[in-house]
């Protein structure tokens, strides 16, 4: 329709206004001017000729470009899926399931830096639009008082410039207490911190004698009775320990030394996971592996943790080792030369799998 109107408008313009100008280099006398003939130049009419009125030219109303513009539909809003958390599901598992980073789910649901989910919890899962190229391990960090961007970057082994780009920060932007920073991690946050080659020394955990009236370091309260392991499961920690040292020997590494205090920290965390029906590197009280091994009484300068849901010791170790660099945090932990000791817990669940938790440490010299 627009093309037809355009031709009509041009036709009207040519009919009512004709002008000529000489192109450069051509004299004006060489141009033939076109105009309506005068009455004197018209031939005389014969008696048999019929005079017909000149055809009328229809009046055309100019059409503006805006009227003829094509109106594009507004882009559809990114689709959000509602997900009800099932027993045993974790934030990382949902990130992998829906192909979005953990940070996307945390921000969409205002979880802050929390990663612990509860069965029955309803989450809005955003689309992956805007998160292209992000790994599922990207997570939210809440800025604490006195924190600096360089300090946060060093804590997680990240580059300051990368942190700025991911969070859309200019060079002179200041951090705010409570601000949500997205950490572009390629491994779980707990693993990234635990394997820091230059960990900050920590004060030793208080001994029972230094705390009046205390018989042991405080532990999170476990509100339900732990499921007792079967005879076979009770022997699995020793089996996992042997398998890990076999893997280390195959790579020319010395064996880990078994430590009962690390095993106790792993066991308590496993029971906490058992109670809430899911397991990750954050305890129900917000603790990380560092806090758990220290309050269990392990005097450490280094720590790490590996967790997997599995059905046998061999399958658990295979899961940890079946990773490809650079996304191989668990494999690097099993083959680490920084941490030197290990404690293992195997905690059954009400489902068809078992929590395998290995806590690693490097004691003070």
C-alpha positions in Angstrom: 0.0 0.0 0.0 2.8 2.4 0.8 4.5 1.9 -2.6 1.2 2.7 -4.5 0.6 5.9 -2.5 4.2 7.0 -3.1 3.8 6.7 -6.8 0.6 8.7 -6.8 2.2 11.5 -4.7 5.1 11.7 -7.1 2.7 11.8 -10.1 0.9 14.8 -8.6 4.0 16.6 -7.9 5.3 16.2 -11.5 2.0 17.3 -12.9 1.8 20.5 -11.0 5.4 21.6 -10.7 8.1 21.1 -13.3 11.4 22.8 -13.1 14.6 22.3 -15.0 18.2 23.3 -14.4 21.2 22.8 -16.4 23.7 20.2 -15.2 27.2 21.6 -14.8 28.9 22.0 -18.1 25.8 22.0 -20.3 24.5 25.4 -21.6 20.9 26.2 -20.7 20.0 26.7 -24.4 20.4 23.0 -24.9 17.5 22.2 -22.6 14.0 21.8 -23.9 11.5 23.3 -21.5 8.2 21.4 -21.2 5.0 23.3 -20.4 1.3 23.1 -21.1 0.6 24.3 -24.8 -1.1 27.6 -25.3 -4.5 27.8 -26.9 -3.0 29.5 -30.0 -1.0 26.4 -30.7 -4.0 24.0 -30.6 -5.4 22.9 -34.0 -8.9 23.9 -35.1 -11.6 21.4 -34.3 -13.5 19.8 -37.1 -17.3 19.8 -37.1 -17.4 16.1 -36.4 -15.0 16.2 -33.4 -16.3 15.7 -30.0 -14.9 17.7 -27.2 -14.2 15.5 -24.2 -13.5 17.1 -20.8 -9.9 16.6 -19.5 -9.7 13.8 -17.0 -9.8 15.0 -13.5 -6.8 14.3 -11.2 -7.8 12.8 -7.9 -6.9 14.7 -4.8 -4.3 12.8 -2.8 -3.8 13.4 0.8 0.0 13.1 1.7 0.8 10.2 3.9 3.4 10.8 6.6 6.2 8.3 7.1 5.1 7.8 10.7 1.6 6.7 9.6 3.2 4.1 7.3 5.8 2.8 9.7 5.6 -0.9 10.7 4.9 -1.3 14.4 7.1 -4.0 15.9 5.7 -6.1 18.8 7.4 -5.6 22.1 9.8 -8.4 22.9 8.5 -11.1 25.2 9.7 -11.0 28.8 12.1 -13.8 29.7 10.2 -16.8 30.9 10.4 -17.7 34.6 9.8 -21.2 35.8 8.6 -22.0 39.3 10.3 -25.0 40.9 9.3 -26.6 44.2 12.4 -27.9 46.0 12.4 -31.7 46.5 14.2 -33.5 49.3 17.9 -33.8 48.5 18.0 -31.0 45.9 20.7 -28.4 46.1 21.2 -25.0 44.6 24.0 -26.2 42.4 21.9 -29.1 41.3 19.1 -26.8 40.2 21.7 -24.5 38.4 22.9 -27.5 36.4 19.3 -28.7 35.8 18.1 -25.4 34.4 21.3 -24.2 32.7 21.8 -21.1 34.8 24.4 -20.1 37.4 23.6 -20.3 41.1 23.8 -16.5 41.2 20.9 -16.1 38.9 18.6 -18.1 41.2 20.0 -16.4 44.3 19.3 -12.9 42.9 15.9 -13.8 41.5 14.7 -15.1 44.8 16.6 -12.6 47.1 18.6 -15.4 48.7 21.6 -13.2 49.3 24.6 -15.5 49.5 22.6 -18.4 50.9 22.9 -21.7 49.2 20.8 -23.9 51.6 17.4 -25.0 50.3 14.5 -26.5 52.2 12.2 -29.2 50.8 8.9 -27.6 49.7 10.5 -24.2 49.1 9.2 -22.6 45.9 11.8 -20.9 43.7 11.5 -18.7 40.6 14.1 -20.0 38.1 15.0 -17.3 35.6 15.9 -17.9 32.0 19.6 -17.9 31.0 19.2 -14.6 29.1 22.1 -12.3 30.1 24.1 -15.2 31.7 25.6 -16.6 28.6 29.1 -18.0 29.2 28.6 -18.2 33.0 29.5 -21.4 34.8 26.9 -22.9 37.2 29.3 -22.1 40.1 28.9 -18.3 39.8 27.5 -17.3 43.1 26.5 -14.2 45.1 28.8 -12.8 47.8 27.4 -10.2 50.3 29.8 -7.4 51.1 30.7 -7.1 54.7 31.8 -4.0 56.6 35.5 -3.2 55.9 35.7 -5.4 52.8 37.5 -4.3 49.7 37.2 -5.5 46.2 40.8 -6.6 46.1 40.4 -8.5 49.3 37.3 -10.3 48.0 39.1 -11.2 44.8 42.1 -12.6 46.7 39.8 -14.6 48.9 38.2 -16.4 46.0 41.2 -16.4 43.7 39.7 -14.0 41.2 41.0 -11.0 39.2 39.8 -7.6 40.3 39.2 -6.4 36.7 37.0 -9.5 36.1 35.0 -8.8 39.2 34.4 -5.3 38.0 33.3 -6.3 34.5 30.9 -9.1 35.7 29.3 -6.7 38.2 29.2 -3.7 35.8 31.4 -1.5 38.1 33.3 1.5 37.1 36.9 2.0 38.4 35.8 4.5 41.0 32.7 2.6 42.3 32.8 1.9 46.0 31.5 -1.1 47.8 28.4 -0.9 50.0 27.8 -3.1 53.1 25.2 -5.7 52.1 25.9 -5.2 48.4 25.4 -8.4 46.3 28.5 -9.2 44.2 28.5 -11.9 41.6 31.6 -14.1 41.9 32.5 -15.6 38.5 33.8 -18.9 39.9 34.8 -22.0 37.9 34.6 -24.3 41.0 32.5 -24.4 44.2 33.2 -21.4 46.4 34.3 -23.7 49.3 36.9 -25.4 47.1 38.2 -22.2 45.7 38.9 -20.9 49.2 40.2 -24.1 50.7 42.9 -24.6 48.1 44.3 -21.1 48.3 48.1 -21.7 48.1 48.7 -18.8 50.6 46.0 -19.2 53.2 45.8 -16.7 56.0 46.9 -18.3 59.3 44.0 -18.7 61.8 44.1 -18.6 65.6 44.0 -22.1 67.2 40.6 -23.3 68.3 40.1 -23.0 72.1 40.8 -26.2 74.0 38.1 -27.5 76.5 40.3 -26.4 79.4 40.3 -22.7 78.2 36.5 -22.6 78.1 35.0 -22.8 81.6 32.3 -25.4 81.9 32.8 -26.7 78.3 33.4 -30.3 77.6 33.9 -29.9 73.9 33.8 -27.3 71.1 30.3 -26.1 70.3 28.6 -27.9 67.5 25.3 -27.3 65.6 22.3 -28.9 67.2 21.1 -32.0 65.4 17.3 -32.1 65.9 16.8 -35.7 64.8 18.4 -39.0 65.5 20.9 -39.9 62.8 20.1 -42.9 60.8 22.5 -45.7 61.9 24.8 -47.0 59.3 24.6 -50.6 58.2 27.5 -53.0 58.9 28.7 -52.5 55.3 28.3 -48.7 55.4 30.2 -48.5 58.7 33.2 -49.9 56.9 33.0 -47.5 53.9 35.1 -44.6 55.4 38.1 -46.9 55.6 37.4 -48.1 52.1 37.2 -44.6 50.7 40.4 -43.7 52.5 42.2 -46.7 50.9 40.9 -45.9 47.4 42.0 -42.2 47.6 45.5 -43.2 48.7 45.6 -45.8 45.8 44.8 -42.9 43.4 47.5 -40.8 45.0 50.1 -43.6 44.7 49.2 -44.0 41.0 50.1 -40.3 40.5 53.4 -40.6 42.5 52.0 -38.8 45.6 52.4 -39.7 49.2 49.4 -41.0 51.1 47.1 -38.9 53.2 47.2 -39.4 56.9 43.9 -40.2 58.5 42.8 -37.8 61.3 39.9 -38.6 63.6 39.2 -34.9 64.3 38.6 -34.2 60.7 36.4 -37.3 60.5 34.4 -36.0 63.4 33.9 -32.6 61.6 32.8 -34.5 58.5 30.4 -36.7 60.5 28.7 -33.8 62.2 28.2 -32.0 58.9 26.8 -35.2 57.4 24.3 -35.5 60.2 23.3 -31.9 59.7 22.8 -32.7 55.9 20.8 -35.7 56.8 18.5 -33.7 59.0 17.6 -31.0 56.4 17.5 -33.5 53.5 20.2 -31.9 51.3 23.9 -31.4 51.5 26.4 -28.8 50.3 29.4 -27.0 51.7 27.3 -24.7 53.9 26.0 -26.0 57.2 22.5 -25.2 58.4 24.1 -22.6 60.8 25.9 -20.9 57.9 29.3 -22.6 58.7 31.8 -23.4 56.0 34.5 -26.2 56.1 37.0 -23.9 57.8 34.6 -23.1 60.7 33.7 -26.8 61.1 37.2 -28.2 61.3 38.4 -25.5 63.7 35.5 -25.9 66.1 36.0 -29.6 66.1 39.4 -28.9 67.5 41.6 -29.4 64.4 44.5 -26.8 64.5 44.8 -26.0 60.8 46.5 -23.7 58.4 44.7 -25.2 55.4 41.4 -27.0 54.8 39.3 -28.5 52.0 36.1 -30.5 51.6 34.7 -32.9 49.0 31.0 -34.0 49.0 29.2 -36.4 46.7 25.9 -38.3 46.8 26.7 -41.8 45.7 25.9 -45.5 46.3 29.4 -47.0 46.9 32.9 -45.9 47.9 34.3 -46.7 44.4 31.6 -44.7 42.7 32.2 -41.7 45.1 36.0 -41.6 44.4 35.3 -42.1 40.6 32.9 -39.1 40.7 35.6 -36.9 42.4 38.3 -38.0 40.0 36.2 -37.8 36.8 36.7 -34.1 36.2 38.5 -32.2 33.4 40.8 -29.2 34.1 40.3 -26.4 34.8 36.9 -27.5 36.3 38.4 -30.2 38.4 38.4 -28.8 42.0 37.6 -32.2 43.6 40.2 -34.0 41.6 42.8 -31.4 42.5 41.9 -31.8 46.2 42.4 -35.6 46.1 45.8 -35.0 44.4 46.7 -32.0 46.5 50.2 -31.6 48.1 49.0 -28.6 50.2 46.6 -30.5 52.5 48.1 -33.6 54.1 45.5 -35.2 56.3 42.0 -36.5 55.8 38.9 -37.6 57.7 35.9 -39.3 56.1 32.2 -39.6 56.9 29.6 -41.8 55.2 26.1 -40.9 56.2 23.1 -42.8 54.9 19.9 -41.0 53.7 16.3 -42.0 53.4 16.8 -42.3 49.7 18.8 -44.6 47.4 22.1 -42.8 47.9 24.6 -41.9 50.7 26.4 -38.7 51.6 30.2 -39.2 51.2 32.0 -36.3 52.9 35.8 -36.0 53.0 37.4 -33.2 55.1 41.0 -32.4 54.4 43.5 -30.4 56.5 47.0 -29.2 56.9 48.0 -28.9 60.5 50.1 -26.2 62.0 53.8 -27.1 62.1 
